[in-house]
């Protein structure tokens, strides 16, 4: 009975944390996620622990608290590696890449995104891979490597078109156009 109450309490706190995050009540969301995390740790629920570390990282990211986001996403990455969920590992690597990109640490961002690409290629998670290819294009463009950026944007475009994701394909096409200056639907 005590375990059951603890499990229900952690799940409720996690759900309420998600609601608070959606309402942009970030201090409340972080507090609720922290309480849920402690409950899951007491229960030894590794998968929920790995997920909630990422949720806490997302809250810090939304607050533009890059130091906290980096720390929390690193906890998420370690927990996700420990349970061997490579899809979750890929998502954590993308999150760390986004923090590094926001801090203008382009080499670090490149490294995280590149590792995420390798991991996501193993999972078959093509939508997440398309996002990662786009992120690699962003880093390459920010570093002044226009040819590399165009290659990654093109790969993201091809993948999103193959998936039938017209919104993502349109966004990838716009980025490629802006980079290359080629009008219309053609991307070199």
Buried (B, 14 or more C-beta within 10 A) or exposed (E): EEEEEBBEEBBBBBEBBBEBBEEEBBEBBBBBBBBBBBBBBEBEBBEBBBBBBBBBBBBBBEBEBBEBBBBBBBBBBEBBBEEEBBBBBBBBBBBBBBBBBBBEBBEBBBBBBBBBBEBBEEBEBBEBBBBBBBBBBBBBBBBEBEEBBBBBBBBBBBBBBEBEBEEBBEBBBEBBBEBBEEEEEEBE
